[in-house]
Amino acid sequence: SSESLLEIVNDILDLSKIEAGRIELETADFDLRDSVHDVLRVLSLRAHTKGLELSCRVRPDVPYALSGDGGRLRQILVNLVGNAIKFTDAGEVFVTVDIESEATAATGDLLSLHFVVTDTGIGIPAEKQQIIFESFVQADGSITRRYGGTGLGLTICSQLVGLMGGRIWVDSQA
């Protein structure tokens, strides 16, 4: 219970900082593959307990060394992969990382990556796919009783991805 409460408090604090414009992204060198594998390692027990396969593929042309906020990237991935595990009862959760656009002078020498989290979970109805990124909203209110959660995780992910110059969306079949 204390861990759940701490997670809720931290989510509320993060969301408050983001909405107040008080969150600053760090820029430091980090190894992308290590970061992705760290996330999967942290969540592997939860996946294993449910009998799920948890794996990833970082495409070979994605650079190892990147500069950016590796900590916030891990926070986003923990949330997305954690949700995928939470809402998947059987099958797998798979993470793919690919290059969306190359770093060029035209892009300000920024590399854009595309992260995809795929699962065999319950899915999200088409009419609910946009609202899941709103604060305190879940696709189905009755889901809260079965799966738990506050409806803040995807809001925080959406805000952080936006601060990083990216975009987030969902494609799902319910």
C-alpha positions as a Markdown table, in Angstrom:
| # | Residue | x | y | z |
|---|---|---|---|---|
| 1 | Ser | 0.0 | 0.0 | 0.0 |
| 2 | Ser | 2.8 | 2.4 | 0.8 |
| 3 | Glu | 4.5 | 1.8 | -2.5 |
| 4 | Ser | 1.2 | 2.4 | -4.3 |
| 5 | Leu | 0.7 | 5.6 | -2.4 |
| 6 | Leu | 4.2 | 6.8 | -3.1 |
| 7 | Glu | 3.7 | 6.1 | -6.8 |
| 8 | Ile | 0.5 | 8.2 | -6.8 |
| 9 | Val | 2.2 | 11.1 | -4.9 |
| 10 | Asn | 5.1 | 11.0 | -7.3 |
| 11 | Asp | 2.8 | 11.0 | -10.4 |
| 12 | Ile | 0.8 | 14.0 | -9.0 |
| 13 | Leu | 4.1 | 15.9 | -8.3 |
| 14 | Asp | 5.4 | 15.2 | -11.8 |
| 15 | Leu | 2.2 | 16.2 | -13.4 |
| 16 | Ser | 2.1 | 19.4 | -11.3 |
| 17 | Lys | 5.6 | 20.3 | -12.2 |
| 18 | Ile | 4.9 | 19.7 | -15.9 |
| 19 | Glu | 1.7 | 21.7 | -15.9 |
| 20 | Ala | 3.4 | 24.6 | -14.0 |
| 21 | Gly | 6.3 | 24.6 | -16.6 |
| 22 | Arg | 8.7 | 23.7 | -13.8 |
| 23 | Ile | 10.1 | 20.5 | -15.2 |
| 24 | Glu | 13.4 | 20.7 | -17.0 |
| 25 | Leu | 14.7 | 18.0 | -19.2 |
| 26 | Glu | 18.3 | 17.0 | -18.6 |
| 27 | Thr | 20.8 | 16.5 | -21.4 |
| 28 | Ala | 23.4 | 13.8 | -20.8 |
| 29 | Asp | 24.9 | 11.0 | -22.8 |
| 30 | Phe | 23.3 | 7.6 | -22.2 |
| 31 | Asp | 23.3 | 4.1 | -23.9 |
| 32 | Leu | 19.8 | 3.6 | -25.4 |
| 33 | Arg | 20.1 | -0.2 | -25.4 |
| 34 | Asp | 21.1 | -0.3 | -21.7 |
| 35 | Ser | 18.2 | 2.0 | -20.9 |
| 36 | Val | 15.6 | -0.2 | -22.7 |
| 37 | His | 17.0 | -3.4 | -21.2 |
| 38 | Asp | 17.1 | -1.8 | -17.7 |
| 39 | Val | 13.4 | -1.1 | -18.1 |
| 40 | Leu | 12.6 | -4.6 | -19.2 |
| 41 | Arg | 14.8 | -6.0 | -16.4 |
| 42 | Val | 12.8 | -4.0 | -13.8 |
| 43 | Leu | 9.5 | -5.2 | -15.1 |
| 44 | Ser | 10.5 | -8.8 | -15.9 |
| 45 | Leu | 9.3 | -10.2 | -12.6 |
| 46 | Arg | 5.9 | -8.7 | -13.0 |
| 47 | Ala | 5.6 | -10.1 | -16.6 |
| 48 | His | 7.0 | -13.5 | -15.5 |
| 49 | Thr | 4.5 | -13.7 | -12.6 |
| 50 | Lys | 1.7 | -13.4 | -15.1 |
| 51 | Gly | 3.3 | -15.9 | -17.5 |
| 52 | Leu | 4.0 | -13.2 | -20.2 |
| 53 | Glu | 6.8 | -13.1 | -22.6 |
| 54 | Leu | 8.6 | -9.7 | -22.4 |
| 55 | Ser | 11.1 | -8.9 | -25.1 |
| 56 | Cys | 12.4 | -6.1 | -27.3 |
| 57 | Arg | 14.2 | -5.3 | -30.5 |
| 58 | Val | 16.3 | -2.2 | -31.0 |
| 59 | Arg | 16.9 | -2.0 | -34.8 |
| 60 | Pro | 20.6 | -2.3 | -35.7 |
| 61 | Asp | 20.8 | 1.2 | -37.2 |
| 62 | Val | 19.7 | 2.9 | -34.0 |
| 63 | Pro | 22.8 | 4.4 | -32.4 |
| 64 | Tyr | 24.0 | 3.1 | -29.1 |
| 65 | Ala | 25.1 | 6.4 | -27.6 |
| 66 | Leu | 22.5 | 9.2 | -27.4 |
| 67 | Ser | 22.3 | 12.5 | -25.7 |
| 68 | Gly | 19.1 | 13.5 | -24.0 |
| 69 | Asp | 17.1 | 12.8 | -20.8 |
| 70 | Gly | 17.6 | 9.1 | -20.4 |
| 71 | Gly | 15.9 | 9.2 | -17.0 |
| 72 | Arg | 12.7 | 10.6 | -18.4 |
| 73 | Leu | 12.8 | 8.2 | -21.3 |
| 74 | Arg | 13.1 | 5.3 | -18.9 |
| 75 | Gln | 10.1 | 6.8 | -16.9 |
| 76 | Ile | 8.0 | 6.9 | -20.1 |
| 77 | Leu | 9.0 | 3.3 | -21.0 |
| 78 | Val | 8.4 | 2.0 | -17.5 |
| 79 | Asn | 4.9 | 3.5 | -17.6 |
| 80 | Leu | 4.0 | 2.2 | -21.1 |
| 81 | Val | 5.5 | -1.3 | -20.7 |
| 82 | Gly | 4.0 | -1.4 | -17.1 |
| 83 | Asn | 0.6 | -0.6 | -18.5 |
| 84 | Ala | 1.0 | -3.2 | -21.2 |
| 85 | Ile | 1.8 | -5.9 | -18.6 |
| 86 | Lys | -1.0 | -4.7 | -16.3 |
| 87 | Phe | -3.6 | -5.1 | -19.1 |
| 88 | Thr | -2.3 | -8.3 | -20.6 |
| 89 | Asp | -3.4 | -11.6 | -19.1 |
| 90 | Ala | -1.7 | -14.0 | -21.6 |
| 91 | Gly | 0.7 | -13.7 | -24.4 |
| 92 | Glu | 3.4 | -11.1 | -24.8 |
| 93 | Val | 4.6 | -7.6 | -24.5 |
| 94 | Phe | 7.1 | -6.5 | -27.1 |
| 95 | Val | 9.1 | -3.2 | -27.4 |
| 96 | Thr | 10.5 | -2.1 | -30.7 |
| 97 | Val | 12.8 | 0.9 | -31.2 |
| 98 | Asp | 13.4 | 2.2 | -34.7 |
| 99 | Ile | 14.6 | 5.4 | -36.4 |
| 100 | Glu | 11.8 | 7.7 | -37.4 |
| 101 | Ser | 14.0 | 10.5 | -38.9 |
| 102 | Glu | 17.7 | 10.9 | -39.2 |
| 103 | Ala | 19.7 | 13.6 | -37.5 |
| 104 | Thr | 20.4 | 16.3 | -40.2 |
| 105 | Ala | 21.1 | 20.0 | -40.3 |
| 106 | Ala | 17.5 | 20.5 | -41.4 |
| 107 | Thr | 16.3 | 18.8 | -38.1 |
| 108 | Gly | 18.7 | 20.7 | -36.0 |
| 109 | Asp | 20.8 | 17.5 | -35.9 |
| 110 | Leu | 18.2 | 15.8 | -33.8 |
| 111 | Leu | 17.5 | 12.1 | -34.2 |
| 112 | Ser | 13.9 | 11.1 | -33.9 |
| 113 | Leu | 13.2 | 7.6 | -32.6 |
| 114 | His | 10.0 | 5.6 | -32.8 |
| 115 | Phe | 9.2 | 3.4 | -29.8 |
| 116 | Val | 6.4 | 0.9 | -30.2 |
| 117 | Val | 5.0 | -1.2 | -27.3 |
| 118 | Thr | 2.9 | -4.0 | -28.5 |
| 119 | Asp | 0.9 | -6.4 | -26.4 |
| 120 | Thr | -1.8 | -9.1 | -26.5 |
| 121 | Gly | -3.9 | -7.4 | -23.9 |
| 122 | Ile | -7.5 | -6.3 | -23.6 |
| 123 | Gly | -7.3 | -3.5 | -26.1 |
| 124 | Ile | -8.9 | 0.0 | -26.1 |
| 125 | Pro | -12.1 | 0.8 | -27.9 |
| 126 | Ala | -11.6 | 3.3 | -30.8 |
| 127 | Glu | -13.9 | 5.9 | -29.1 |
| 128 | Lys | -11.8 | 5.8 | -25.9 |
| 129 | Gln | -8.3 | 6.0 | -27.5 |
| 130 | Gln | -7.9 | 9.8 | -27.2 |
| 131 | Ile | -9.2 | 10.3 | -23.7 |
| 132 | Ile | -6.7 | 7.9 | -22.1 |
| 133 | Phe | -4.1 | 10.7 | -22.3 |
| 134 | Glu | -6.2 | 13.0 | -20.1 |
| 135 | Ser | -5.6 | 13.3 | -16.4 |
| 136 | Phe | -7.5 | 10.9 | -14.1 |
| 137 | Val | -9.2 | 9.2 | -17.0 |
| 138 | Gln | -9.2 | 5.5 | -17.9 |
| 139 | Ala | -10.8 | 3.9 | -21.0 |
| 140 | Asp | -13.3 | 2.1 | -18.7 |
| 141 | Gly | -14.1 | 3.2 | -15.2 |
| 142 | Ser | -14.8 | -0.4 | -14.1 |
| 143 | Ile | -11.2 | -1.3 | -15.1 |
| 144 | Thr | -10.0 | 0.6 | -12.1 |
| 145 | Arg | -11.5 | -1.9 | -9.8 |
| 146 | Arg | -9.8 | -4.8 | -11.6 |
| 147 | Tyr | -6.5 | -3.4 | -12.6 |
| 148 | Gly | -6.0 | -0.4 | -10.3 |
| 149 | Gly | -4.3 | 2.9 | -11.3 |
| 150 | Thr | -5.0 | 6.6 | -11.2 |
| 151 | Gly | -5.2 | 7.5 | -14.9 |
| 152 | Leu | -2.1 | 9.8 | -14.5 |
| 153 | Gly | 0.6 | 7.7 | -16.1 |
| 154 | Leu | -0.3 | 8.2 | -19.7 |
| 155 | Thr | -0.9 | 11.9 | -19.1 |
| 156 | Ile | 2.6 | 12.2 | -17.8 |
| 157 | Cys | 4.0 | 10.2 | -20.7 |
| 158 | Ser | 2.1 | 12.4 | -23.1 |
| 159 | Gln | 3.4 | 15.6 | -21.5 |
| 160 | Leu | 7.0 | 14.3 | -21.3 |
| 161 | Val | 7.0 | 13.1 | -24.9 |
| 162 | Gly | 5.7 | 16.5 | -26.0 |
| 163 | Leu | 8.5 | 18.3 | -24.0 |
| 164 | Met | 10.9 | 16.1 | -25.9 |
| 165 | Gly | 9.5 | 17.2 | -29.2 |
| 166 | Gly | 7.7 | 13.9 | -29.9 |
| 167 | Arg | 4.2 | 12.7 | -30.1 |
| 168 | Ile | 2.4 | 9.7 | -28.6 |
| 169 | Trp | -0.7 | 7.8 | -29.8 |
| 170 | Val | -2.4 | 4.5 | -29.5 |
| 171 | Asp | -3.5 | 2.0 | -32.1 |
| 172 | Ser | -5.6 | -0.7 | -30.6 |
| 173 | Gln | -8.2 | -3.3 | -31.3 |
| 174 | Ala | -10.7 | -4.0 | -28.5 |
